[in-house]
Amino acid sequence: MKALYKLPSTPDYYELRNLTVTLLPTPNVDVTINGEIYTNPPPLVDMTSTIPFDGLLDQAITEAVMMIGKNGLSITVDPKFREFMRDQIALVHHLRPAKSINWAPPPTGRCRQWLV
């Protein structure tokens, strides 16, 4: 398939491998590609780390850290602690839009993408 698109022109197809997007054929002008990506938040490593999830779970994470500081790390296996965290996450879970990833690749493994 790639052999058919040797000359630059308007892209008709894209190929996604891991985090690399390849446009076919190669664009003959600069293009901007917008998209959403779901990744794991960066780990909390020190007191200046940003609490993840755009502030939605700040209170729950703060409470959890305080409980761990007061009772030790062993509290994380306590069913009451796990239930508390599950309840806190459930309170904000509905605020995040559901993932809607619908991709059925044709036999070539490429999808047709209409670019404006």
N, C-alpha and C positions, 0 to 999 in steps of 0.2 A: 504494500500500500504506500509506504514512504517513497518508494522508487517512482511513483506516479507524480509526486509533488516536488520536483526538483527546483522549479522556478518560483521566486517569491510572488505572491498575489494575496488576495483576500482569503483569510483562513476559513475553512469549512469544517474541519475536524479538530478535535483535541485528543491528546493521549495523556492519561494521568498515571504516573508511577510514583508511589510514595507521595512526596510533596512536590514533585516536579511535573509541571504542565508543559507539554510540547504542542505547539500549534502547527497544523498541517493545512496547506502549505505555509511556509514561513511568511509572516506578514511583510508587505512591501512598505508599510508605514508604521509608525509607533502606535501601539494599541495598549489599552488599559484593561486588565482583567480583574473583576471584583468577585469575591466569593466568601463563604463562611467556612471556618475551620473549627472543629471541636478538638481541643487539646486538654491535657491534664494541667492544672495550675502549677506554678513553680512551688517548690517546697519552702516551708518556713524554716529559715536557718538562723536568724538572729532577731533581736528586738526591733530592727528597722525594716524587716521584711513586710511586704504588703500582704494583708490578709486577702486570700483569693475570693473569687465568686462575686466580684463587683459590690462588695458590702452586704450582700444578701444574708450571709451567714456570720457576719461579724459578732453578733451577740452570742450565738451558739458556740462559736469557736472560743470566744473569750470565757464563757462559762466552763467549757470543757477544760481549758488550760488551767483555770482556777481550781477546778475539781481535782485535776491531776496534781497540781502543786500542793493541795491540801492533803490528799489521800495517797499520793504516790501513783506510779505508772500502772500498778496492778488494778486500779479501778477500771481501766479500759476493757477488762474482761468481765466486769460485773454486768449482769443483765439489766440492772436499773440504769446504769450509765448508757449502755447501748440503746435502751428504750428511749432515754432522754434525747440522745442524738438523733435517733430515727424520727422522733416527734418534731424536733426542731427543724430538721431537713424537710419534713412533710409540710411544714407551715409555709415554706418558701418555694417548694418544688414546682407548684402550679404557676409560679410567676415566670418561669423560663419557658420559652416556646419549645414545643416538641421538635425533635429532629425529623426532618422530612427528606431522607436521602432515598431517592428513587432512581436507580440506575440499572438498566438492563442492557449490557453491552451486546452489540451485534456479534456475529461469529468472528469478525476481525479483531475484536477487543477494543474498538474505537467507537465513540459516540459522535453523532452529528451535532454540531453546536452552531447556532446562528449567532453571529456577532454583528453588532450594529456599528 
